[in-house]
Amino acid sequence: MARFHHGETPVARAHILLGPAVLVSALVGTAALSVIASSHVTPQPAARTTGAVTTAKASATRTSAAKTPGWRIVASFPAVGGIPVSGTLAANSAADAWSVLTGPKFAAVYRWTGKAWAKVPLNSKVTPYVRSAVAFAGDSASDFWLFSFYRRTEAVHWTGNAWRISAIPSWVLPKGARGADAAVFGPDDVWVFSLGAGAYAAHDNGHGWAKVKLTGAVSEVGAVAANDIWALAGKVALHWNGRAWAAIKIPSAAGKPPESFGYLSATGPKSAWVWRTLLLPGTRSVAEILHWNGTNWQPTAATPADIIYSAVADGAGGLWATGLDINPGGFANFYHLTGSRWTQAGNPAGVWNHAPEYLTWIPGTRSLWGVANGVTAKGLDTVILKYGA
């Protein structure tokens, strides 16, 4: 909200794309349980009436922050019916983040208050939208938007003490879209990008929705601030400065082989990252990492991982990535790029192995959130992770 076979290029290793179901199967197949500590959030039935956000003391056992600001578990959700719940995260600041988790007969929305994860009550009308959510974002305890394929012409809005369901134009989430992304900077500044359908963005300024023309259909979005939004449209990076969209062309690789782009992340108008995947002769796919420094795109060092799950900027001029080393053992790790060097970080305490589904940078900080399926002493849980303060 929220992606390859070893290559021989000097700036990258190749990486393999795995879907969420394959990730879970691979994780279970390569992992054995270890006796380690884990906290849990017990899924609760959706509330029948709306009400104020409540801190989930009974349903969420939160671990204390580590002495060092490394990766750690903040909350954990057990599998439902033997199947892990799936979660994603969105953050606007250190004091405000949102997570949506879904699974078999389970749907939940949580908000980070700056001190704890608080469960937002759902009602029977809103729950189907949450189960089919494709994009969400919020900027405060009283301003959270969720867009869903349950009903493409309606959006749900949490106002702090109640849910509201409002009509939206059919072109905001067109039938041809394979998904969506959203950015919220206030009740009068809401963006929605339908992925792969239509060369435009949808913007609500508090008075109504308007189409904002773009140079191409968007595949990914990275929102930093109201005047600093990035989007990826083919081989062009689009940047919103609060007044207009600018198109920044990404250079083609030498020889101009077939290529595609992904893993867009940014921390400002002069720092953005994108991964360029090249299809070379012999069906080899090679991924190169490019960094926008405000003037041009520069190649940087490749991760040592064989498979990349997720990648995001770290807020300090580098990158965090999660990936899998196929040999030996097929273990997932965290990788951190600082300068021109990648270092490897182990799993957080309480997780023997993991398959991250989503990482997100916390704007204005050097901290990150993550959601992962983690093998713990109690089974395959979904965990919310945090790095930094």
C-alpha positions in Angstrom: 0.0 0.0 0.0 2.2 -1.9 -0.6 8.7 -8.1 -5.7 14.5 -13.5 -9.4 18.5 -16.9 -11.0 21.8 -15.4 -10.5 22.9 -12.8 -13.0 26.4 -11.7 -14.1 25.8 -8.0 -14.1 28.2 -6.1 -11.8 25.4 -4.1 -10.1 22.8 -6.8 -9.2 22.0 -10.4 -8.5 19.0 -12.0 -10.1 15.9 -12.7 -8.0 12.8 -14.9 -8.2 9.2 -13.7 -7.7 7.1 -15.8 -5.4 3.4 -15.2 -4.5 2.2 -15.2 -0.9 0.8 -18.7 -1.0 4.1 -20.1 -2.4 6.0 -18.1 0.3 4.1 -19.7 3.1 4.5 -23.2 1.6 8.2 -22.7 1.1 8.6 -21.4 4.6 6.8 -24.4 6.2 8.7 -26.8 4.1 12.1 -25.5 5.1 11.4 -24.6 8.7 11.3 -26.6 11.9 9.8 -25.3 15.2 12.2 -24.0 17.8 11.4 -23.4 21.5 11.3 -19.6 21.5 9.1 -16.9 23.1 6.3 -15.3 21.2 3.4 -12.9 22.0 0.0 -13.3 20.5 -3.0 -11.4 19.4 -6.1 -13.6 19.6 -8.5 -12.9 16.8 -11.7 -11.4 18.1 -15.1 -11.5 16.4 -16.0 -8.2 14.6 -17.8 -5.8 16.8 -21.5 -5.4 16.0 -21.5 -1.7 16.7 -19.1 1.1 15.9 -17.3 2.8 18.7 -14.0 4.5 19.7 -10.7 2.9 19.0 -9.7 0.6 22.0 -6.3 -0.5 22.9 -6.4 -4.3 22.6 -5.0 -5.2 26.0 -6.9 -8.5 26.2 -6.3 -9.5 22.6 -2.8 -8.2 22.1 0.2 -9.0 24.2 3.0 -6.5 23.2 6.6 -7.2 23.7 8.7 -4.4 25.2 11.0 -2.6 22.9 14.5 -4.0 22.5 17.4 -2.3 24.1 18.9 -1.8 20.7 16.7 -0.5 17.9 16.9 -3.7 15.8 14.1 -5.8 14.3 11.7 -7.0 16.9 8.2 -8.4 17.3 5.6 -5.8 18.3 2.5 -8.0 18.0 1.7 -11.5 16.8 -1.5 -13.1 15.4 -2.0 -16.9 15.4 -3.2 -18.8 12.3 -6.9 -19.2 11.9 -8.0 -22.7 11.0 -4.3 -23.6 10.4 -3.9 -20.8 7.8 -1.9 -17.7 8.7 -3.7 -14.4 8.4 -2.4 -11.9 5.8 -1.5 -8.4 6.7 -0.2 -5.1 5.2 0.8 -1.8 6.7 0.6 1.9 5.9 2.4 4.7 7.8 2.3 8.5 7.6 4.4 9.3 10.7 6.0 7.8 13.8 2.8 8.4 15.7 0.4 7.0 13.2 0.3 3.8 11.2 -2.5 1.4 10.2 -2.6 -2.4 9.5 -5.3 -4.5 7.9 -5.3 -8.2 8.5 -7.5 -10.8 6.9 -7.9 -14.6 7.0 -10.5 -17.3 7.0 -13.5 -15.9 8.9 -11.2 -13.1 10.2 -10.8 -9.4 9.4 -9.3 -6.7 11.6 -8.0 -3.1 11.4 -5.4 -1.9 13.8 -3.9 1.5 14.4 -0.5 2.4 15.9 -1.1 5.2 18.4 2.6 6.0 18.9 2.7 3.7 21.9 0.6 0.6 21.1 -1.4 -1.1 18.5 -5.1 -0.4 19.0 -7.9 -2.4 17.5 -10.5 -0.4 15.5 -13.9 -2.0 16.0 -15.7 -3.3 12.9 -19.4 -3.9 12.2 -21.1 -6.3 10.0 -21.6 -3.8 7.2 -17.9 -2.8 7.1 -16.3 -6.3 7.5 -16.9 -7.4 3.9 -15.1 -4.3 2.6 -12.1 -5.1 4.9 -11.9 -8.7 3.8 -11.6 -7.6 0.1 -9.5 -4.5 0.8 -7.1 -3.5 -2.0 -5.8 -0.2 -0.7 -5.9 1.8 2.5 -4.3 4.8 4.2 -4.8 7.2 7.1 -3.3 10.3 8.5 -4.8 10.5 12.0 -6.9 8.6 14.5 -10.0 10.2 12.9 -9.1 9.9 9.2 -8.7 6.4 7.7 -9.8 5.4 4.2 -10.2 1.8 2.9 -10.9 0.9 -0.8 -12.2 -2.5 -1.7 -13.2 -4.7 -4.6 -16.2 -5.8 -2.5 -18.0 -2.8 -3.9 -15.8 -0.8 -6.3 -18.1 2.2 -6.2 -17.9 2.7 -2.5 -15.2 3.6 0.0 -15.3 3.2 3.8 -14.0 6.0 6.0 -13.2 5.8 9.8 -13.9 9.1 11.4 -12.6 8.3 14.9 -15.8 7.0 16.4 -17.8 5.5 13.5 -17.4 4.1 10.0 -19.0 5.8 7.0 -19.6 4.3 3.6 -19.6 6.8 0.8 -20.1 6.5 -3.0 -17.1 7.0 -5.3 -17.0 7.3 -9.1 -16.7 3.9 -10.9 -13.4 5.1 -12.6 -11.6 5.3 -9.2 -11.5 1.5 -9.0 -12.2 0.4 -12.7 -12.9 -3.2 -13.4 -9.6 -3.5 -15.4 -7.5 -2.7 -12.3 -5.4 -5.5 -10.8 -5.2 -3.6 -7.5 -4.9 -0.1 -6.1 -2.8 2.1 -3.9 -3.8 5.0 -1.7 -2.3 8.0 0.0 -4.2 10.1 2.6 -2.9 13.5 3.9 -6.2 14.8 5.3 -10.0 14.6 4.7 -9.5 17.0 1.8 -6.4 15.3 0.3 -7.0 11.7 -0.7 -5.3 10.0 -3.6 -6.2 6.6 -5.2 -4.2 5.0 -8.0 -5.7 2.0 -9.8 -2.9 -0.3 -10.8 -2.5 -1.2 -14.4 -5.7 0.5 -15.6 -6.0 4.1 -16.8 -3.3 6.8 -17.2 -4.7 8.9 -14.3 -4.9 9.2 -10.6 -8.1 9.8 -8.6 -7.9 12.8 -6.2 -10.5 13.9 -3.6 -10.0 17.4 -2.4 -12.9 17.3 0.1 -15.4 18.6 -2.4 -15.4 15.7 -4.9 -13.3 13.3 -6.9 -11.3 14.4 -10.0 -9.2 12.6 -12.6 -5.6 13.8 -12.6 -4.0 12.9 -16.0 -0.7 10.9 -15.9 1.7 9.8 -18.6 0.8 6.1 -18.2 -1.0 3.5 -16.1 0.6 3.2 -12.6 2.0 0.0 -11.2 3.4 1.2 -7.9 3.2 4.2 -5.6 5.5 5.6 -2.9 3.9 8.5 -0.9 6.2 10.5 1.4 4.2 13.7 2.0 1.4 15.7 0.5 3.9 17.5 -1.8 6.1 14.4 -2.4 4.4 11.4 -4.0 6.1 9.0 -6.4 4.5 6.6 -8.8 5.8 4.2 -11.4 4.3 4.1 -14.9 6.2 1.8 -17.2 9.8 3.0 -17.4 8.9 6.5 -16.1 8.9 7.6 -12.5 6.3 10.2 -11.8 6.7 12.8 -9.0 4.1 15.0 -7.5 5.4 18.2 -5.8 2.1 19.5 -4.5 1.3 21.4 -7.7 2.0 19.2 -10.7 3.2 15.8 -11.8 6.7 15.6 -13.4 7.9 12.6 -15.5 11.4 11.3 -14.8 12.5 8.8 -17.4 14.4 5.8 -16.2 17.3 5.0 -18.5 17.3 1.8 -20.6 20.0 -0.8 -19.9 22.9 -1.3 -22.3 21.7 -3.3 -25.4 18.1 -2.4 -24.5 16.9 -5.9 -23.5 13.3 -6.4 -22.5 12.9 -4.9 -19.0 10.4 -4.1 -16.3 10.5 -2.1 -13.1 9.3 -2.5 -9.5 10.1 -2.0 -5.8 9.6 1.8 -6.0 10.4 3.5 -2.8 11.3 7.1 -1.9 12.3 9.3 1.1 12.1 12.7 -0.7 12.2 14.4 -4.0 16.0 13.8 -4.3 16.0 10.2 -3.1 14.1 7.4 -4.8 14.8 3.7 -5.6 13.6 1.4 -8.3 14.6 -2.2 -9.3 15.0 -2.8 -13.0 14.5 -6.4 -14.2 16.2 -7.4 -17.4 15.3 -10.5 -19.5 18.7 -11.6 -21.0 19.4 -14.3 -23.6 18.9 -17.8 -22.3 15.8 -16.8 -20.3 17.9 -15.4 -17.5 16.3 -12.6 -15.5 18.6 -10.1 -13.9 17.6 -7.3 -11.4 19.5 -4.0 -11.2 18.9 -1.5 -8.4 18.8 2.2 -9.5 18.9 5.3 -7.2 17.6 8.7 -8.1 19.8 11.4 -6.5 17.8 14.4 -7.6 19.7 14.7 -10.9 20.1 11.2 -12.5 19.7 7.5 -11.9 22.7 5.7 -10.5 23.3 1.9 -10.2 24.1 0.5 -6.8 25.2 -2.8 -5.2 23.0 -5.9 -5.5 21.6 -7.7 -2.5 23.2 -11.1 -1.6 19.8 -12.8 -1.5 18.6 -15.2 -4.2 14.9 -14.3 -3.8 13.7 -10.8 -2.8 10.4 -10.5 -0.9 10.2 -6.8 -0.2 12.5 -3.7 -0.4 12.1 -0.2 1.0 14.2 2.9 1.7 15.6 3.2 5.2 15.3 7.0 5.6 19.1 7.4 5.8 20.1 7.1 2.2 20.0 3.3 2.1 17.7 0.4 1.6 16.3 -2.5 3.7 15.3 -5.7 1.9 14.0 -9.1 2.9 15.0 -12.1 1.0 15.8 -15.8 0.9 19.1 -17.6 0.5 18.2 -20.8 -1.3 21.4 -22.5 -0.2 22.0 -23.5 2.4 18.7 -24.3 4.0 16.4 -21.8 2.4 16.4 -19.2 5.3 14.9 -15.8 5.1 17.0 -12.8 6.2 17.0 -9.0 6.4 19.5 -7.1 4.3 20.6 -3.5 4.8 22.3 -1.3 2.2 24.4 1.5 3.7 26.6 3.3 1.3 27.6 0.7 -1.3 27.6 -2.3 1.0 24.9 -4.8 2.0 25.0 -6.4 5.5 22.8 -9.2 6.7 20.6 -9.1 9.8 19.2 -12.2 11.4 15.6 -12.9 12.4 14.0 -11.0 15.3 14.0 -12.7 18.7 11.0 -15.0 18.8 11.0 -15.9 15.1 12.9 -18.9 13.8 12.2 -18.1 10.1 10.0 -15.7 8.3 8.4 -14.8 5.0 7.8 -11.1 5.0 4.8 -9.9 3.1 5.3 -6.2 3.4 7.9 -3.6 4.6 7.2 0.1 4.9 9.3 3.1 5.8 8.0 5.5 8.5 8.2 8.9 6.9 10.5 11.4 8.7 12.4 8.7 10.6 15.0 6.0 10.1 12.5 3.3 11.3 10.4 0.8 9.5 7.4 -1.4 10.0 7.0 -4.9 8.6 4.4 -7.7 8.5 5.5 -11.3 8.1 4.5 -14.9 8.5 7.0 -16.1 11.2 7.7 -19.6 12.5 7.5 -19.4 16.3 7.3 -21.9 19.2 3.5 -21.8 18.8 3.3 -22.3 15.1 3.2 -20.2 11.9 2.1 -16.8 13.2 1.6 -13.5 11.4 3.8 -10.9 13.2 4.0 -7.1 13.1 7.7 -6.1 13.2 9.5 -2.9 13.8 13.0 -1.6 13.2 14.3 1.5 15.0 12.7 3.7 17.6 
